Amino acid sequence: MRPEDFQRDFTDLVSERVGGKALACSDQWFAECTNLVKHEEPIFKKGHFIATGQWMDGWESRRSFGRRARAKSDLDHDWCVLRLGIAGELHGIDIETTHFTGNAPLFAAVEGAWAIGALDEDAEWFELLPKSPTEADSHNVFAIHEQRPCTHIRLKIYPDGGVARLRTWGRPLPRREHYVPGEILDLASVVLGGHVQQCSDMFYSSPNNLLMPYVGTNMGDGWETKRRRDEDNDWCIVQLGLKGTIRKVLIDTAHYLGNYPDHFSLEAASINEHYTDSNTEWVKVIDKTPLQADLIHLFIDEILVRPQQQFTHVRLNIFPDGGISRLRIIGEPDWTDAS
């Protein structure tokens, strides 16, 4: 399996970009476990040595046969406990060992737990991935068949070694009790389960950046297409995390100065399936409208649909091409089908 098998339909719930965090580990002598949740691809600095040896971009424990604590604990593995940035159900895991060649673990396993608030010592752990063989310098991608929702995970590596990144592909679990009646939300946000279904082009950066909950950090933290040399335009279809109304729209072109789109328009649809197709009926939400560089554009009066009208998907059209940092679809959710 490949990471791409999950990236289209799911979100990395443990990524630092959505608040994921490594809480504790059995050992991190060579490299810290906080590296596991980094969004950036792992790098290797040949010949860059620090006090413990070769610097590594990942989590790396000591050789277990030389540790007295291991002999006393009866553990045959090292472990790391992580808190998901967004609670949800997992469908795929990537235990990436890129650049760990002679020091990768032989096997790995993953457990999950559900905790309201902080994780305590009595937490009930359940198996997500049984002990499975892993390869060095590779993406070790596994499908997860246990979809019990979790807030925390525990990565086990056998007997020791290094892991560059941990990706946990899943669906967020929006919890109605966390919101008050009538509260309006960003229905496109990844926090609520918003996800890009497809797009015309993602040459420079992923359209999933559009849905991140924080302000874009630079030009690479947005959706940017290559320059078109034809008469068409670029577009992106987003499945909203929750069905709901559209009361306000924000288009942020932060950091895009000489490469923002000249115009945009927005359409919406309401369907029962996850995926739109050629038969999907799109309703115009905002007419073709000019954009400006490095600016948050707010649209309220320009919205053409009725305030009570509900939608499941939106299509952002940009003319002819360019980059947008964030898309916010503000409305009142319909919790009928939510967990």
ABEGO torsion letter per residue (X at the ends): XBAAAAAAABBBAABAAAGBBBABBABAAABBAAAAABABBBBBBBGBBBAAEBBBBEBBBBBAAABAAAAAAGBABBBBBBBBABBEBBABBBBBABGBAAABBABBBBBBBBBBEBBBAABBBBBABBBBBBBBGBBBBBBBABABBBABBBBBBOABEBBABBBBBBBBBBBAAABBBGBBBBAABAAAGBBBABBABAAABBAAAAABABBBABAABBBBBBBBABABBBBBBBBBABBBBBABBBBBABGBAAABBABBBBBBBBBABABBBAABBBBBABBBBBBBBGBBBBBAAABABBAABBBABBBBBBOABEBBABBBBBBBBBAAABX
